[in-house]
Amino acid sequence: MVSQTIFIRYSMLALLSLVSLLSLPAYADQVTAALDKNVVRENEVVQLTVRTDFANTNGGPDFSVLKRDFEILSRSQNSQFSFNLGTNQALNFWVVTLMPKAVGNFNIPPIQVGDQASEPLSLEVKPAQQMTDANGNPLVMIKFTADTLEPYVQQQVKLSLELYTATDLQSAQLSTPNHPNLLLERLSDDQMRYEEVNGTSYQVLTREYVGFAQRSGTIELTNQSVEAMVNGRNGRRKINVKSTPITLNVLPIPASYGNTNWLPTQALAVKSNVSTTLSNPRIGDTLMWNIDISAQGVLGEQLPVLSFASTRAYKLYPTSPSYDTSKNMNGVMGRESISIEVVPTQSGTLQLPDVEVTYWDPQERAIKTVTASTNAIQIAGLPNGNATDNTSNNQAGAANDNSSSSSSSESVAPISLAKRISNNIENSDTSSTTAGNAPTPLDVVLDPNQESSWAWQSYAALALLLLGIAGLGTWIALYRRQRQSQGDDSVPTLQEFAPLQAGDEQSAFINLIAGCRAHDLSTLRANLLEWARHRWGDDAIRGVEDIKRLANNPRLTQLLMEAELVMYSASASDSWNGDALADALEEYSTGQAKPSKASQLQALYPNF
């Protein structure tokens, strides 16, 4: 009986051991995740605990899937080992403290540990209960606004961030708006004012920015926030107040805008004036033609580069324009100053051409043109022409005087004196016989050869004078021709100061694409001009504007303008991405559109 009882006991123990061994695989290699609470308020923390029942965790859990919706504030780890009936078990625990980034319902995805993963979890984040005053108004508010929600590409967008406070903030940190496709710059220093809202007096801090969208499409500006410590009724606590986000729908350059220089602005002014320090300007004098262009809401570098051609009436010698950007309460104001030396080549009224600047009015969504007329100036002829006429008149008068003098001499002095000489000779013999003691009369004879020598000298002087006048005219003609040749050569070609480096167009194009793919903005302009000079020739290319005009490709023009805006802006040029420009250049060169990523996936996965 006793032996039977012992047998039954051992049989039961063996059975229990077998059952435990059979049941172990059902509970081993498990990953369990749990939250300390499933409903939290905004700005409250929640703890996530992850547990594993196996030793080989391969570096622990992968918490990177949580970073999209949560801020990971802290992390800790704990391990436990247990032994039971000859078996051992390793327990690992990870505790992560999380802060939700927004309000709403969130799904915590499975946490991967080695080859195992936990089950997904859900969390509800409710809006935080704001600290209010006796009137029921929040102690802290923040507003984030934009002056337009549908700007055109490269149009100014004015952003305002207003912080309303009815209590003292400690260690306050105000966020800064940013987006990779939006160039942002502080407009001015912070402005402070006081405003009463629903019976509560607020101190309002205003911070303004100006932005320029670099690409068309949707730009999501996340909600701005302020974090600070405040003293409330229940003690000192941390607050995190957020604004509503802003969505910008950036419009592309309209197809109807035919001008290669894209200029979106609501106000543009042009001034044109010709001035001189001379009271009576003449042919060959230098005048100064000054052109000033100002536009609201654009940078100075966005203003167009104007060019004018010389005519038969004047020669133009332009200098490099200067640009300036200032800030005011309405945003930025761009200015361009152009100075051109003008040398008249004809007398009369000097009338330079009108200055026209075309721009796009974003408010009326229409093309507009501003025209400025240039004042006229009277140009006098060269003084040499009057001198020549006066000299000729003087010579003619002198010739008439000489001729009249010669006529009187020939009619009076030579003939009468000649007769008188002969009479004296005849009378001398008679007188000698009658009056021997009388003095001999003085015989004066005018030689006709001497008179002809004086006439020859007059003609020689006149010939020398005419020869001098002809030499002066020849010198003036040569001087004008030299000035014209200097005017033609005053603007050097690219070949003169920048010889071609690449051997052919293909090599230049490869260098250009490589620079774009490397996002190297510093070499973009040089590579563009190198390729364009191979393609269209040195005579057709003087700058990037010629490339836009000759390519006649709206997308390529827009991408080039985007690159120029980044190049001339105060932001770092390393933020420029040249892949889009490289694709556009390859499409233009080959004449075939590059396949999109969606079409490539469709080819690889027909059912995608």
C-alpha positions as CSV (number, residue, x, y, z in Angstrom):
1,M,0.0,0.0,0.0
2,V,2.8,2.3,0.9
3,S,4.8,1.4,-2.2
4,Q,1.7,2.1,-4.3
5,T,1.3,5.5,-2.7
6,I,5.0,6.3,-3.4
7,F,4.6,5.2,-7.0
8,I,1.5,7.5,-7.4
9,R,3.5,10.5,-6.0
10,Y,6.4,10.0,-8.3
11,S,4.1,9.5,-11.2
12,M,2.3,12.8,-10.4
13,L,5.6,14.6,-10.2
14,A,6.8,13.3,-13.5
15,L,3.5,14.2,-15.0
16,L,3.7,17.8,-13.7
17,S,7.3,18.1,-14.9
18,L,6.3,17.0,-18.3
19,V,3.4,19.4,-18.4
20,S,5.7,22.2,-17.4
21,L,8.2,21.4,-20.0
22,L,5.5,21.1,-22.7
23,S,4.1,24.5,-21.6
24,L,7.4,26.4,-21.6
25,P,7.6,27.1,-25.4
26,A,4.1,28.7,-25.2
27,Y,5.5,31.4,-22.8
28,A,9.1,31.8,-24.0
29,D,10.5,34.3,-26.5
30,Q,7.7,36.8,-25.9
31,V,7.8,40.6,-26.1
32,T,5.2,42.4,-24.0
33,A,4.6,46.2,-24.1
34,A,2.4,48.2,-21.8
35,L,1.5,51.9,-21.0
36,D,1.1,53.2,-17.5
37,K,-2.0,55.0,-18.8
38,N,-4.0,55.0,-22.0
39,V,-5.4,58.6,-21.7
40,V,-3.2,61.6,-21.0
41,R,-3.4,65.4,-21.3
42,E,-1.2,67.5,-23.6
43,N,2.2,68.1,-22.2
44,E,1.9,65.1,-19.8
45,V,4.3,62.2,-20.0
46,V,3.5,58.6,-20.4
47,Q,5.7,55.6,-19.6
48,L,6.1,52.6,-21.9
49,T,7.4,49.3,-20.5
50,V,8.7,46.6,-22.7
51,R,9.5,43.1,-21.3
52,T,11.2,40.2,-22.9
53,D,11.3,36.6,-21.6
54,F,14.5,35.6,-23.4
55,A,18.2,36.4,-23.0
56,N,19.4,37.1,-26.5
57,T,17.8,40.6,-27.3
58,N,20.3,41.6,-30.0
59,G,20.9,45.1,-28.7
60,G,17.5,45.7,-27.2
61,P,14.3,47.2,-28.5
62,D,14.0,49.4,-31.6
63,F,12.4,52.6,-30.3
64,S,13.0,54.6,-33.5
65,V,9.3,54.0,-34.6
66,L,8.2,56.2,-31.7
67,K,10.1,59.4,-32.7
68,R,7.5,60.5,-35.3
69,D,4.7,61.1,-32.7
70,F,6.7,61.2,-29.4
71,E,9.7,62.8,-27.8
72,I,11.8,60.3,-25.9
73,L,12.7,62.0,-22.6
74,S,14.4,59.2,-20.8
75,R,15.2,55.4,-21.0
76,S,16.1,52.8,-18.4
77,Q,16.8,49.0,-18.4
78,N,16.5,46.2,-15.8
79,S,17.3,42.5,-16.0
80,Q,16.2,39.6,-13.8
81,F,17.1,35.9,-13.9
82,S,15.1,33.0,-12.3
83,F,15.8,29.3,-11.8
84,N,13.0,26.7,-11.4
85,L,13.3,22.9,-11.4
86,G,16.6,23.0,-13.2
87,T,15.5,25.6,-15.8
88,N,16.5,29.3,-15.9
89,Q,14.6,32.2,-17.4
90,A,15.9,35.7,-18.2
91,L,13.6,38.7,-17.9
92,N,14.6,42.1,-19.4
93,F,12.7,45.3,-18.8
94,W,12.9,48.7,-20.6
95,V,11.1,51.7,-19.3
96,V,10.8,54.7,-21.7
97,T,9.3,58.1,-20.8
98,L,7.5,59.7,-23.7
99,M,6.0,63.1,-24.4
100,P,3.3,63.2,-27.1
101,K,4.0,65.8,-29.8
102,A,0.4,66.6,-30.6
103,V,-3.2,66.1,-29.5
104,G,-5.2,63.2,-30.9
105,N,-5.4,59.4,-31.0
106,F,-2.1,57.6,-31.6
107,N,-1.2,54.0,-32.3
108,I,2.1,52.8,-30.8
109,P,3.4,50.3,-33.4
110,P,4.9,46.9,-32.4
111,I,8.3,47.2,-30.7
112,Q,10.8,44.9,-32.3
113,V,13.3,43.0,-30.1
114,G,15.4,40.5,-32.0
115,D,13.1,38.3,-34.0
116,Q,10.0,39.0,-31.9
117,A,7.7,42.0,-31.6
118,S,5.1,43.3,-29.2
119,E,1.4,43.9,-29.9
120,P,0.4,47.5,-30.9
121,L,-1.0,49.8,-28.3
122,S,-3.3,52.9,-28.5
123,L,-3.1,56.2,-26.7
124,E,-5.4,59.1,-26.5
125,V,-4.0,62.6,-25.9
126,K,-6.5,65.2,-24.9
127,P,-5.9,69.0,-25.0
128,A,-4.3,70.4,-21.9
129,Q,-6.3,72.4,-19.5
130,Q,-5.1,75.9,-20.0
131,M,-4.2,78.1,-17.0
132,T,-6.8,80.8,-16.9
133,D,-7.3,84.0,-15.0
134,A,-10.4,85.2,-13.1
135,N,-12.1,86.1,-16.4
136,G,-11.6,82.6,-17.8
137,N,-9.1,83.7,-20.4
138,P,-5.9,81.8,-20.9
139,L,-2.8,83.2,-19.4
140,V,-0.7,82.5,-22.5
141,M,-1.7,82.5,-26.1
142,I,0.2,82.3,-29.4
143,K,-0.9,83.3,-32.9
144,F,0.8,82.4,-36.1
145,T,-0.5,84.2,-39.3
146,A,0.5,84.9,-42.9
147,D,-0.5,87.8,-45.1
148,T,-1.3,85.5,-48.0
149,L,-2.0,81.8,-48.2
150,E,-1.6,81.5,-52.0
151,P,1.6,83.2,-52.9
152,Y,3.4,82.7,-56.2
153,V,6.8,81.2,-56.4
154,Q,9.5,83.7,-55.1
155,Q,6.8,86.1,-54.0
156,Q,7.2,87.6,-50.5
157,V,5.2,86.1,-47.7
158,K,5.0,88.0,-44.5
159,L,4.7,85.8,-41.4
160,S,3.8,87.1,-38.0
161,L,4.2,85.4,-34.6
162,E,2.4,87.0,-31.7
163,L,2.8,85.9,-28.1
164,Y,0.1,87.0,-25.7
165,T,1.0,86.7,-22.0
166,A,-0.9,87.7,-18.9
167,T,1.7,86.3,-16.5
168,D,5.4,86.3,-16.1
169,L,7.2,83.6,-18.1
170,Q,10.4,82.0,-16.9
171,S,13.0,80.4,-19.2
172,A,10.7,81.0,-22.2
173,Q,11.7,79.4,-25.5
174,L,9.8,80.6,-28.6
175,S,10.0,78.3,-31.7
176,T,11.1,79.6,-35.2
177,P,9.2,78.7,-38.4
178,N,11.3,76.9,-41.0
179,H,10.8,74.8,-44.1
180,P,13.4,73.5,-46.7
181,N,11.5,75.1,-49.6
182,L,11.0,78.5,-48.0
183,L,13.8,81.1,-47.5
184,L,13.0,82.8,-44.2
185,E,14.6,85.9,-42.7
186,R,13.8,88.0,-39.7
187,L,12.1,91.2,-40.7
188,S,12.8,93.4,-37.7
189,D,13.5,93.3,-34.0
190,D,10.7,92.2,-31.7
191,Q,7.9,94.7,-31.2
192,M,6.1,95.0,-27.8
193,R,2.6,96.4,-27.2
194,Y,-0.3,96.0,-24.8
195,E,-3.8,94.8,-25.8
196,E,-6.9,94.0,-23.9
197,V,-8.9,90.9,-24.9
198,N,-12.2,90.0,-23.2
199,G,-11.3,92.0,-20.1
200,T,-7.8,90.6,-19.8
201,S,-4.8,92.8,-20.4
202,Y,-2.0,91.1,-22.4
203,Q,1.5,92.0,-23.2
204,V,1.9,91.1,-26.8
205,L,5.3,90.3,-28.3
206,T,5.4,90.4,-32.2
207,R,8.1,88.7,-34.2
208,E,7.9,89.1,-38.0
209,Y,9.5,87.1,-40.8
210,V,9.6,87.3,-44.6
211,G,9.7,84.2,-46.7
212,F,10.2,83.4,-50.4
213,A,8.9,80.0,-51.6
214,Q,11.4,78.3,-53.9
215,R,9.1,75.8,-55.4
216,S,5.4,75.6,-56.3
217,G,3.2,73.2,-54.4
218,T,2.1,72.8,-50.8
219,I,4.2,74.1,-47.9
220,E,3.2,73.0,-44.5
221,L,4.4,75.2,-41.7
222,T,4.0,73.4,-38.4
223,N,2.3,75.0,-35.4
224,Q,4.6,77.3,-33.5
225,S,5.0,76.9,-29.7
226,V,6.4,78.5,-26.6
227,E,7.7,76.5,-23.6
228,A,8.1,78.2,-20.3
229,M,7.8,77.9,-16.5
230,V,5.0,79.8,-14.8
231,N,3.8,80.2,-11.2
232,G,0.2,79.1,-10.8
233,R,-2.2,78.5,-8.0
234,N,-0.9,75.0,-7.6
235,G,2.7,75.9,-7.7
236,R,5.3,76.2,-10.5
237,R,4.6,74.2,-13.6
238,K,5.8,73.9,-17.2
239,I,3.6,75.0,-20.0
240,N,3.8,74.3,-23.7
241,V,1.3,76.5,-25.7
242,K,1.0,75.9,-29.5
243,S,-0.5,77.8,-32.4
244,T,-2.4,76.6,-35.3
245,P,-0.3,75.5,-38.3
246,I,-0.2,77.4,-41.7
247,T,-0.6,75.7,-45.1
248,L,0.7,77.7,-48.1
249,N,-0.4,76.8,-51.6
250,V,2.4,78.1,-53.7
251,L,1.4,78.9,-57.3
252,P,3.8,78.4,-60.3
253,I,4.9,81.1,-62.8
254,P,1.8,81.8,-65.0
255,A,2.2,80.5,-68.5
256,S,1.0,83.9,-69.8
257,Y,4.1,85.6,-68.3
258,G,6.4,85.7,-71.3
259,N,9.1,87.8,-69.8
260,T,12.2,85.7,-68.9
261,N,12.8,87.7,-65.7
262,W,10.1,86.6,-63.2
263,L,9.3,89.6,-60.9
264,P,6.2,89.2,-58.6
265,T,5.5,92.5,-56.8
266,Q,2.6,94.8,-56.1
267,A,4.5,98.1,-56.3
268,L,7.3,99.1,-58.7
269,A,8.8,102.5,-59.5
270,V,11.3,103.5,-62.2
271,K,13.2,106.8,-62.6
272,S,15.3,107.8,-65.6
273,N,17.4,111.0,-65.8
274,V,20.3,112.3,-68.0
275,S,22.6,114.8,-66.3
276,T,25.8,116.7,-67.1
277,T,28.1,119.1,-65.4
278,L,28.5,121.1,-68.6
279,S,26.3,124.1,-69.3
280,N,26.5,123.6,-73.1
281,P,27.3,119.9,-73.9
282,R,28.7,119.3,-77.3
283,I,29.5,116.3,-79.5
284,G,32.0,114.0,-77.8
285,D,31.2,115.2,-74.3
286,T,30.3,112.5,-71.6
287,L,26.8,112.6,-70.1
288,M,25.6,110.4,-67.3
289,W,22.3,108.4,-67.6
290,N,21.0,107.2,-64.2
291,I,18.2,104.6,-63.9
292,D,16.8,103.8,-60.5
293,I,14.3,100.8,-60.0
294,S,12.6,100.0,-56.7
295,A,10.1,97.3,-56.0
296,Q,8.2,96.3,-52.8
297,G,8.4,92.7,-51.7
298,V,11.4,91.6,-53.7
299,L,15.2,91.4,-53.1
300,G,17.4,93.7,-55.0
301,E,19.0,90.8,-56.8
302,Q,15.6,89.8,-58.2
303,L,15.3,93.1,-60.2
304,P,15.9,92.7,-64.0
305,V,19.2,93.6,-65.8
306,L,18.4,96.2,-68.4
307,S,20.4,96.6,-71.6
308,F,20.3,99.3,-74.3
309,A,22.0,99.5,-77.7
310,S,24.0,102.4,-79.1
311,T,22.7,104.3,-82.1
312,R,24.2,106.7,-84.7
313,A,23.2,109.6,-82.4
314,Y,25.0,108.4,-79.3
315,K,27.3,105.7,-77.8
316,L,26.5,103.9,-74.5
317,Y,29.1,102.7,-72.0
318,P,27.2,100.9,-69.2
319,T,28.7,100.0,-65.8
320,S,27.8,97.2,-63.5
321,P,24.5,97.8,-61.7
322,S,24.4,98.0,-57.9
323,Y,21.7,96.3,-55.8
324,D,20.4,97.0,-52.3
325,T,17.7,95.5,-50.1
326,S,16.1,97.4,-47.2
327,K,13.4,96.4,-44.7
328,N,10.3,98.3,-43.7
329,M,7.0,97.6,-42.1
330,N,5.6,96.0,-45.3
331,G,8.5,93.6,-45.8
332,V,11.6,94.1,-48.0
333,M,12.3,96.8,-50.6
334,G,14.7,95.9,-53.5
335,R,16.6,98.7,-55.3
336,E,18.7,98.6,-58.4
337,S,20.9,101.5,-59.6
338,I,22.2,101.6,-63.2
339,S,24.7,104.2,-64.5
340,I,25.5,104.5,-68.2
341,E,27.9,106.9,-69.8
342,V,26.5,108.6,-72.9
343,V,28.7,110.1,-75.6
344,P,26.7,112.1,-78.2
345,T,27.8,111.7,-81.8
346,Q,25.3,114.1,-83.4
347,S,24.2,117.6,-82.7
348,G,20.6,118.5,-82.0
349,T,18.2,117.0,-79.4
350,L,19.5,114.0,-77.6
351,Q,16.5,111.7,-76.7
352,L,17.3,108.4,-75.0
353,P,14.8,105.5,-75.1
354,D,12.1,105.0,-72.5
355,V,12.9,102.6,-69.6
356,E,10.3,99.8,-69.4
357,V,10.1,97.1,-66.6
358,T,7.5,94.3,-66.7
359,Y,6.3,92.6,-63.6
360,W,3.5,90.4,-62.3
361,D,0.9,91.8,-59.9
362,P,0.0,88.9,-57.5
363,Q,-3.0,90.7,-56.1
364,E,-4.7,91.4,-59.5
365,R,-3.0,88.4,-61.1
366,A,-2.0,90.4,-64.2
367,I,1.0,91.4,-66.2
368,K,1.9,95.1,-65.7
369,T,4.6,97.4,-67.2
370,V,6.0,100.6,-65.7
371,T,7.5,103.1,-68.2
372,A,9.8,106.0,-67.4
373,S,10.7,108.7,-70.0
374,T,14.2,110.2,-70.1
375,N,14.6,114.0,-70.3
376,A,16.0,115.4,-73.5
377,I,19.2,117.4,-73.8
378,Q,20.3,119.8,-76.5
379,I,23.7,118.9,-78.0
380,A,25.8,121.5,-79.7
381,G,28.1,120.8,-82.7
382,L,31.8,120.8,-82.5
383,P,33.4,124.3,-82.3
384,N,35.8,123.4,-85.2
385,G,33.0,123.8,-87.7
386,N,32.3,127.4,-86.7
387,A,36.0,128.2,-86.6
388,T,36.4,126.8,-90.1
389,D,33.6,129.0,-91.4
390,N,35.0,132.0,-89.6
391,T,38.5,131.3,-91.0
392,S,37.2,130.9,-94.5
393,N,35.3,134.2,-94.1
394,N,38.4,135.9,-92.8
395,Q,40.4,134.5,-95.6
396,A,37.9,135.6,-98.1
397,G,37.8,139.1,-96.6
398,A,41.6,139.2,-96.5
399,A,41.7,138.1,-100.1
400,N,39.2,140.9,-101.1
401,D,41.2,143.4,-99.2
402,N,44.4,142.3,-100.9
403,S,42.8,142.3,-104.2
404,S,41.4,145.9,-103.7
405,S,44.8,147.0,-102.4
406,S,46.6,145.5,-105.4
407,S,44.2,147.1,-107.8
408,S,44.8,150.6,-106.3
409,S,48.6,150.1,-106.4
410,E,48.6,149.0,-109.9
411,S,46.4,151.9,-111.0
412,V,48.2,154.6,-109.2
413,A,51.7,153.9,-107.9
414,P,53.4,151.7,-110.6
415,I,52.1,153.5,-113.7
416,S,52.4,157.1,-112.5
417,L,55.8,156.4,-110.9
418,A,57.0,154.7,-114.1
419,K,56.0,157.7,-116.1
420,R,57.5,160.0,-113.5
421,I,60.8,158.2,-113.7
422,S,61.0,158.5,-117.5
423,N,60.2,162.2,-117.2
424,N,62.8,162.6,-114.6
425,I,65.4,160.9,-116.8
426,E,64.5,163.1,-119.7
427,N,64.3,166.2,-117.5
428,S,67.6,165.4,-115.8
429,D,69.6,166.1,-119.0
430,T,67.7,169.3,-119.5
431,S,68.1,170.4,-115.9
432,S,71.7,169.6,-116.0
433,T,72.2,171.9,-118.9
434,T,70.1,174.6,-117.3
435,A,71.0,174.3,-113.7
436,G,74.2,172.5,-113.1
437,N,74.3,173.2,-109.4
438,A,70.8,171.8,-108.7
439,P,70.6,168.6,-106.7
440,T,70.0,165.4,-108.6
441,P,66.4,164.2,-108.1
442,L,65.8,160.8,-106.3
443,D,64.8,158.2,-108.8
444,V,62.4,155.5,-107.3
445,V,61.5,152.6,-109.5
446,L,59.1,149.8,-108.5
447,D,60.0,146.4,-109.9
448,P,57.0,144.4,-111.2
449,N,58.8,141.2,-110.1
450,Q,58.7,142.4,-106.5
451,E,55.0,142.9,-106.6
452,S,54.4,139.3,-107.9
453,S,56.5,137.9,-105.0
454,W,54.1,139.5,-102.4
455,A,51.1,137.9,-104.2
456,W,52.9,134.5,-104.1
457,Q,53.5,134.8,-100.4
458,S,49.8,135.5,-99.8
459,Y,48.7,132.4,-101.8
460,A,51.3,130.3,-99.9
461,A,49.9,131.4,-96.6
462,L,46.4,130.6,-97.7
463,A,47.4,127.2,-98.9
464,L,49.1,126.5,-95.5
465,L,46.0,127.6,-93.7
466,L,43.8,125.3,-95.8
467,L,46.2,122.4,-95.2
468,G,46.1,123.0,-91.5
469,I,42.3,122.9,-91.6
470,A,42.3,119.7,-93.6
471,G,44.7,118.1,-91.1
472,L,42.5,119.1,-88.2
473,G,39.5,117.6,-89.9
474,T,41.4,114.4,-90.5
475,W,42.4,114.3,-86.8
476,I,38.8,114.7,-85.7
477,A,37.7,111.9,-88.0
478,L,40.4,109.6,-86.7
479,Y,39.5,110.5,-83.1
480,R,35.9,109.6,-83.7
481,R,36.8,106.3,-85.3
482,Q,39.0,105.5,-82.3
483,R,36.2,106.4,-79.8
484,Q,33.8,104.1,-81.8
485,S,36.3,101.3,-81.8
486,Q,36.9,101.8,-78.1
487,G,33.1,101.8,-77.5
488,D,32.7,98.5,-79.3
489,D,35.5,96.9,-77.4
490,S,34.6,98.5,-74.0
491,V,32.4,95.5,-73.1
492,P,34.7,92.4,-73.3
493,T,33.4,89.1,-74.4
494,L,33.5,86.0,-72.3
495,Q,36.2,84.6,-74.6
496,E,38.5,87.5,-73.7
497,F,38.5,87.1,-69.9
498,A,37.2,83.5,-69.5
499,P,38.6,81.2,-72.2
500,L,36.7,77.9,-72.7
501,Q,38.0,75.1,-70.4
502,A,36.0,72.1,-71.8
503,G,36.9,70.7,-75.2
504,D,33.4,70.4,-76.5
505,E,29.7,70.8,-75.6
506,Q,29.4,67.2,-74.3
507,S,32.3,67.6,-71.9
508,A,30.9,70.9,-70.6
509,F,27.4,69.4,-70.2
510,I,28.9,66.5,-68.2
511,N,30.6,68.9,-65.8
512,L,27.4,70.9,-65.5
513,I,25.3,67.9,-64.6
514,A,28.0,66.6,-62.1
515,G,28.0,70.0,-60.3
516,C,24.2,70.0,-60.1
517,R,24.1,66.4,-58.7
518,A,26.7,67.4,-56.2
519,H,24.6,70.4,-55.1
520,D,27.6,72.6,-55.7
521,L,26.1,76.1,-56.1
522,S,29.5,77.8,-56.3
523,T,30.3,76.3,-59.7
524,L,26.9,76.4,-61.2
525,R,27.2,79.8,-63.0
526,A,30.6,79.0,-64.5
527,N,29.5,75.5,-65.7
528,L,26.3,77.0,-67.1
529,L,28.2,79.7,-69.1
530,E,30.7,77.1,-70.3
531,W,28.1,74.8,-71.6
532,A,26.0,77.6,-73.2
533,R,29.0,79.1,-75.0
534,H,29.7,75.7,-76.6
535,R,26.0,75.3,-77.5
536,W,25.1,78.8,-78.8
537,G,28.5,80.5,-79.3
538,D,30.4,83.3,-77.5
539,D,28.6,86.1,-79.4
540,A,25.2,85.0,-78.1
541,I,26.1,84.4,-74.5
542,R,27.0,87.1,-72.0
543,G,25.1,85.9,-68.9
544,V,22.5,83.6,-67.5
545,E,19.7,85.8,-68.9
546,D,20.8,84.9,-72.4
547,I,20.6,81.2,-71.5
548,K,17.0,81.6,-70.3
549,R,16.1,83.5,-73.4
550,L,17.7,81.0,-75.9
551,A,16.5,77.9,-74.0
552,N,12.9,79.2,-74.0
553,N,11.9,76.6,-71.4
554,P,9.7,77.8,-68.6
555,R,10.7,75.0,-66.1
556,L,14.4,75.5,-66.8
557,T,13.9,79.3,-66.4
558,Q,12.2,78.8,-63.1
559,L,14.8,76.5,-61.7
560,L,17.6,78.8,-62.8
561,M,15.9,81.7,-61.0
562,E,15.5,79.6,-57.9
563,A,19.2,78.8,-57.9
564,E,20.0,82.5,-58.4
565,L,17.8,83.6,-55.5
566,V,19.6,81.1,-53.2
567,M,23.0,82.3,-54.6
568,Y,22.3,85.9,-53.8
569,S,20.4,85.5,-50.6
570,A,21.9,85.6,-47.1
571,S,21.1,82.0,-46.4
572,A,23.7,79.3,-46.7
573,S,24.1,78.1,-50.3
574,D,24.7,74.5,-49.1
575,S,20.9,74.2,-48.7
576,W,20.5,74.2,-52.5
577,N,19.5,70.9,-54.1
578,G,20.5,70.7,-57.8
579,D,18.8,67.4,-58.7
580,A,15.7,69.1,-60.2
581,L,17.9,71.4,-62.3
582,A,20.0,68.5,-63.5
583,D,16.8,66.6,-64.5
584,A,15.5,69.7,-66.4
585,L,18.8,70.2,-68.2
586,E,18.9,66.5,-69.3
587,E,15.3,66.7,-70.5
588,Y,16.1,69.9,-72.5
589,S,19.3,68.4,-74.0
590,T,17.7,65.1,-75.0
591,G,14.2,66.3,-75.7
592,Q,12.7,63.5,-73.8
593,A,11.0,63.7,-70.4
594,K,12.6,61.7,-67.6
595,P,10.3,58.9,-66.1
596,S,8.9,59.7,-62.7
597,K,9.4,57.5,-59.7
598,A,5.8,56.4,-59.9
599,S,6.2,55.2,-63.5
600,Q,9.4,53.3,-62.6
601,L,7.6,51.5,-59.8
602,Q,4.8,50.8,-62.1
603,A,7.2,49.1,-64.5
604,L,8.8,47.1,-61.7
605,Y,5.5,46.2,-60.0
606,P,2.6,46.2,-62.4
607,N,0.1,45.7,-59.6
608,F,1.5,48.5,-57.5
